[in-house]
Amino acid sequence: MKDNSKGYILILSLVIAIALFIYLGAVMTRFVVQRKQIDYSYHKERALALAESGIDVALFCLNEKNLSQPYPEVSGAIPDMGTFLVTITSSTTSVTITSTGYSTQVNKIKAERTVEVTAELQEINLFNYSLFTVQGPVQLNDSFVDSYDSRLGSYEDQATNYDPGTGYTYANSNASVGTGLTDPDAISLNGNSMIFGDTNLGVKVELPQPVPPASFDYDYSGTPQGILSISGNDVYKLNNPGTYRYDAISISGNGVLEINAPVTIYVAGDVRVNDLDITGHGEIRVATGSTVNFYVGGNLKIAGNGIVNLNSDPSALAIYGTQKTENIQFQGNAAFRGLIYAPYADVTVKGSTPVLYGAVVANSIDIGPNGEIHYDEAIRDKKNFLPSWASIYRIVFWKEK
């Protein structure tokens, strides 16, 4: 009887051991399957992140204008994650970007996901602010900023308001001064200064880099005429529409550069310290009905009679400072009517009573004493008046394929 009980216990123990083994085997199998599922889900999420990284890279390349057409495939890798491959197809105003992310294989697990987006070209209005600085301060010295609307007539007809606190006669209180800085002292009103409108600190805006034309209808660089020097009582006329390239422009005495057509002018800025140096009573004169996009490759100084825009619309004259433009100075006798976009430059507006109709975007701005900045409200509503580089691709549709 004793032997039979020992055999029974042995058999029971063996059965229990087998059952435990089978149970543990099932648990381990389930654990391995779940681990593979977790790993696969993890790699799928990484593949999606890689695909979206490819979209970001493609948009950056498109907006920085460093992709040739037809668009090549864009590829890349993120260490310890995987790779992505992007293709781009374009239409007139939009592009379709298809990006596939491939996660790094671990334990023979491979995951890939594909994202497709449609991005459309959308114009950025560079001049939503009367004055805007990127990384430097805005300083007003015994000066004021207000607004008017050129669609309603002249500034003088609209300047009917009086501020007894400062003694200024002004038009509208819709001016806006902004800066990317967060320091409260970044916008300083020194002496008897006033902003008839609002101020904005820590503004995040998209500011594309100005891109001069790649080819020119009239290219004078490297020739005797490449340094355009106008002196005495000479008048040099640009009567033909198109794009012009010069090494430098210097105007002195009573010399005049007269612009009588829609033109784009690029001054390379690699010859003189002041690429545009107007002294005496010299001037650049923009005739009524003409428009000028003026690209400056170096520094710019306006003195004398300055730039005379005979159009009532300030957007008929736009000055664009490139990445090498560090200083733009206005010290002229005549009022400046136009737009200045030079995000890398320090802009100063000086003189006895400096007046500017339009808007300024710069690295820093210093106005006055006795300066007046009159922002044209029509610029905020104006469409399709900026160069193509002021438009960027933005995503309007996203899907996973």
PyMOL commands that set and color helices and strands:
alter all, ss='L'
color gray80, all
select helices_A, chain A and resi 2-63+150-152+155-158+184-186+224-226+314-316+378-381+388-390
alter helices_A, ss='H'
color red, helices_A
select strands_A, chain A and resi 74-78+82-90+94-103+112-123+131-133+138-141+144-148+161-163+168-170+175-179+187-190+194-195+197-200+218-219+227-230+235-238+242-246+248-251+256-259+263-267+274-278+283-286+292-296+299-302+306-309+317-321+327-330+336-349+355-367+372-376+391-400
alter strands_A, ss='S'
color yellow, strands_A
deselect
rebuild
show_as cartoon
